[in-house]
């Protein structure tokens, strides 16, 4: 008959320990509840005291069994897993101290304490830059009389023609950035919007005024 001892099942040992602790917790709760329910003096005063002594005795036995189980698990570990337990404490301490001296301090800074680069401030939205309105190489048919727009004289009408602006519908379709470009080009400082060139041109274009 073989006398070889069966291998230790670490998982089973820990499962049994956890189960025992759970049973003890249940027993402890029941014992203390009995003690609380028996607050009035009487012939049964010794019952809660006896239950308490029994509870502490079970706790001591269970604690001893727990550490015995832990010792069995450690003993059943492979040799390479038990190696850290055989290393003298001062050897590990010296190794860690040497690593601290030879490694930059920031490497040991906890992740949550490391300085987080500040996010660049959000840039304020930039208004549309002035944009030159599209022009025509030549008028489509007869050119409109742009001088009918209040604020545009013969000289200014000629300048607009040089930019390819010949018709009311072209000015009527200007966006604000295009009007700004014309203002800047002619050094008008807001005159296009102030004199409502676009609104006047829209009126003439919708009425079909050509001359």
C-alpha positions as CSV (number, residue, x, y, z in Angstrom):
1,X,0.0,0.0,0.0
2,X,1.4,3.4,-1.0
3,X,2.0,5.8,1.9
4,X,2.5,8.8,-0.5
5,X,0.4,11.8,0.7
6,X,-2.2,13.1,-1.8
7,X,-1.2,16.6,-3.2
8,X,-2.7,19.5,-1.4
9,X,-5.5,21.2,-3.2
10,X,-5.0,24.9,-2.4
11,X,-8.3,26.0,-3.9
12,X,-10.2,23.5,-1.8
13,X,-8.4,24.6,1.4
14,X,-9.2,28.2,0.9
15,X,-12.8,27.4,0.0
16,X,-13.2,25.5,3.2
17,X,-11.7,28.4,5.2
18,X,-14.0,30.9,3.6
19,X,-17.0,28.6,4.2
20,X,-16.0,28.2,7.9
21,X,-15.6,32.0,8.3
22,X,-19.1,32.4,6.8
23,X,-20.6,29.9,9.2
24,X,-18.9,31.6,12.1
25,X,-20.2,35.0,11.1
26,X,-23.7,33.6,11.0
27,X,-23.3,32.0,14.4
28,X,-21.8,35.2,15.8
29,X,-24.8,37.2,14.6
30,X,-27.2,34.8,16.2
31,X,-25.3,34.7,19.5
32,X,-25.1,38.5,19.8
33,X,-28.8,38.9,18.9
34,X,-29.7,36.4,21.6
35,X,-27.5,38.5,24.1
36,X,-29.3,41.7,23.1
37,X,-32.7,40.2,23.4
38,X,-31.9,39.0,27.0
39,X,-31.1,42.4,28.6
40,X,-33.6,41.9,31.5
41,X,-32.1,40.1,34.6
42,X,-33.6,36.7,35.2
43,X,-32.7,33.0,35.7
44,X,-31.4,32.8,32.1
45,X,-28.8,35.5,32.5
46,X,-26.0,32.9,32.2
47,X,-27.2,31.8,28.7
48,X,-25.9,34.9,26.7
49,X,-22.6,34.7,28.7
50,X,-22.2,31.0,27.8
51,X,-23.0,31.7,24.2
52,X,-20.4,34.4,24.1
53,X,-17.7,32.2,25.6
54,X,-18.6,29.5,23.1
55,X,-18.4,32.0,20.3
56,X,-14.9,33.2,21.2
57,X,-13.7,29.6,21.6
58,X,-15.0,28.9,18.0
59,X,-13.3,32.0,16.8
60,X,-9.9,31.0,18.3
61,X,-10.2,27.5,16.8
62,X,-11.2,28.8,13.4
63,X,-8.3,31.3,13.4
64,X,-5.9,28.6,14.2
65,X,-7.3,26.4,11.5
66,X,-7.1,29.3,9.0
67,X,-3.4,29.7,9.6
68,X,-2.8,26.0,9.4
69,X,-4.5,26.0,6.0
70,X,-2.4,28.9,4.9
71,X,0.8,27.0,5.9
72,X,-0.4,24.0,3.9
73,X,-1.0,26.1,0.9
74,X,2.5,27.7,1.1
75,X,4.1,24.3,1.6
76,X,2.4,23.0,-1.5
77,X,3.6,25.8,-3.7
78,X,6.4,25.1,-6.2
79,X,9.9,26.0,-5.1
80,X,10.1,28.9,-7.4
81,X,7.0,30.5,-5.9
82,X,8.4,30.1,-2.4
83,X,11.7,31.8,-3.4
84,X,10.8,35.3,-2.2
85,X,10.1,33.9,1.3
86,X,13.6,32.6,1.5
87,X,15.3,35.9,0.6
88,X,16.6,37.8,3.6
89,X,14.7,41.0,4.2
90,X,17.8,43.2,4.0
91,X,18.6,42.0,0.6
92,X,15.3,43.2,-0.9
93,X,15.6,46.4,1.0
94,X,19.1,47.1,-0.3
95,X,18.0,46.3,-3.8
96,X,15.0,48.7,-3.6
97,X,17.2,51.5,-2.1
98,X,19.7,51.0,-4.9
99,X,17.0,51.3,-7.5
100,X,15.7,54.5,-5.9
101,X,19.2,56.0,-6.0
102,X,19.9,55.0,-9.6
103,X,16.4,55.8,-11.1
104,X,15.2,59.4,-11.7
105,X,12.8,60.5,-9.0
106,X,10.0,61.2,-11.4
107,X,9.8,57.5,-12.3
108,X,8.6,56.8,-8.7
109,X,6.0,59.6,-8.7
110,X,2.5,58.1,-8.5
111,X,0.6,58.3,-11.7
112,X,-2.2,60.5,-10.2
113,X,0.3,63.0,-8.8
114,X,2.2,63.5,-12.0
115,X,1.7,66.9,-13.5
116,X,-0.7,66.9,-16.3
117,X,0.2,69.2,-19.2
118,X,-2.2,72.1,-19.3
119,X,-4.5,72.1,-22.2
120,X,-3.9,75.0,-24.6
121,X,-6.5,77.7,-24.2
122,X,-9.3,77.4,-26.7
123,X,-8.9,80.0,-29.4
124,X,-11.8,82.4,-29.9
125,X,-13.6,81.8,-33.1
126,X,-12.2,83.9,-35.8
127,X,-14.6,85.9,-37.9
128,X,-14.6,85.2,-41.6
129,X,-11.6,86.9,-43.2
130,X,-12.5,89.4,-46.0
131,X,-12.9,87.6,-49.3
132,X,-12.8,89.2,-52.7
133,X,-16.1,88.8,-54.5
134,X,-16.0,86.8,-57.7
135,X,-16.0,89.0,-60.8
136,X,-16.7,88.6,-64.5
137,X,-14.3,89.0,-67.3
138,X,-16.9,91.0,-69.2
139,X,-20.5,92.1,-68.6
140,X,-23.1,89.6,-69.5
141,X,-25.0,91.6,-72.1
142,X,-25.3,95.3,-71.2
143,X,-23.7,96.4,-67.9
144,X,-26.1,97.8,-65.2
145,X,-25.8,101.4,-64.2
146,X,-24.3,100.9,-60.8
147,X,-24.5,104.7,-60.2
148,X,-28.2,104.2,-59.4
149,X,-27.0,102.8,-56.1
150,X,-26.7,105.7,-53.6
151,X,-23.0,106.0,-52.7
152,X,-21.6,104.9,-56.0
153,X,-20.5,107.6,-58.4
154,X,-19.1,107.3,-62.0
155,X,-15.5,107.0,-60.7
156,X,-16.4,104.3,-58.2
157,X,-18.6,102.5,-60.8
158,X,-15.5,102.3,-63.1
159,X,-13.4,100.9,-60.2
160,X,-16.0,98.2,-59.6
161,X,-16.0,97.3,-63.3
162,X,-12.3,96.9,-63.1
163,X,-12.9,94.3,-60.3
164,X,-15.4,92.5,-62.6
165,X,-18.5,93.9,-61.0
166,X,-21.0,95.0,-63.7
167,X,-24.4,93.9,-62.5
168,X,-26.8,94.6,-59.6
169,X,-27.2,90.9,-59.1
170,X,-23.5,90.6,-58.3
171,X,-23.6,93.1,-55.5
172,X,-26.9,91.7,-54.4
173,X,-25.3,88.4,-53.8
174,X,-22.3,89.6,-51.7
175,X,-21.8,88.0,-48.3
176,X,-20.5,90.0,-45.4
177,X,-16.9,88.9,-45.9
178,X,-17.1,90.0,-49.5
179,X,-18.5,93.4,-48.5
180,X,-15.7,93.7,-46.0
181,X,-13.1,93.0,-48.7
182,X,-14.6,95.8,-50.9
183,X,-14.6,98.1,-48.0
184,X,-10.9,97.4,-47.3
185,X,-9.9,97.6,-50.9
186,X,-11.6,101.0,-51.3
187,X,-10.7,102.2,-47.8
188,X,-14.3,102.8,-47.1
189,X,-14.4,101.8,-43.4
190,X,-17.8,100.2,-43.4
191,X,-19.4,102.4,-46.1
192,X,-20.7,99.4,-48.1
193,X,-22.9,98.2,-45.2
194,X,-23.6,101.6,-43.9
195,X,-25.0,102.8,-47.3
196,X,-26.8,99.5,-47.8
197,X,-25.3,98.7,-51.3
198,X,-26.4,95.1,-51.1
199,X,-30.0,95.9,-50.2
200,X,-30.2,98.6,-52.9
201,X,-28.8,96.2,-55.5
202,X,-31.2,93.5,-54.4
203,X,-34.1,95.9,-55.0
204,X,-32.8,96.9,-58.5
205,X,-32.1,93.3,-59.4
206,X,-35.6,92.1,-58.4
207,X,-37.2,94.9,-60.4
208,X,-35.2,94.1,-63.5
209,X,-33.6,97.6,-63.6
210,X,-30.7,97.6,-66.1
211,X,-30.0,101.2,-66.9
